[in-house]
Amino acid sequence: MGYTEEGIGYQRRDTSLAAAEDNAGKKVTLREQVYTLLTKSPTPMSTEEIAHHLERPYVSVQPRLSELSNDRRVRDSGKRGKTQWGKACILWEVPHGEATH
């Protein structure tokens, strides 16, 4: 997998690269929206909760959490919630001392 300058992943196909470049600003913005929501949340949140609060599809939010986690801007809180299907899920949080960035 390749990555754009903004860190957005794409498959090694010209159409995938074009889509990543076209949506770069939107994905970066969504990444920051996810981060900002977590910095303001008094409790850790699941991917589903984040998607609901931001009114965005789960499939758009989950990769942003992976990017933020890879950058160590968010982390697994160690707590678990339940998905809409009753399965355990990670509750995400901003590491202590990071919320002021």
Number of C-alpha atoms within 10 A of each C-alpha: 8 13 14 12 9 12 13 19 17 18 12 11 10 10 11 14 18 12 11 21 19 11 13 17 12 12 20 15 13 18 20 14 16 22 20 15 16 20 21 11 11 9 12 21 22 21 24 21 15 24 18 13 11 15 10 13 13 15 11 14 22 18 16 22 21 14 16 18 16 11 10 12 17 23 19 17 15 10 14 16 17 13 14 9 6 8 9 13 17 18 21 22 26 24 15 9 7 11 15 7 7
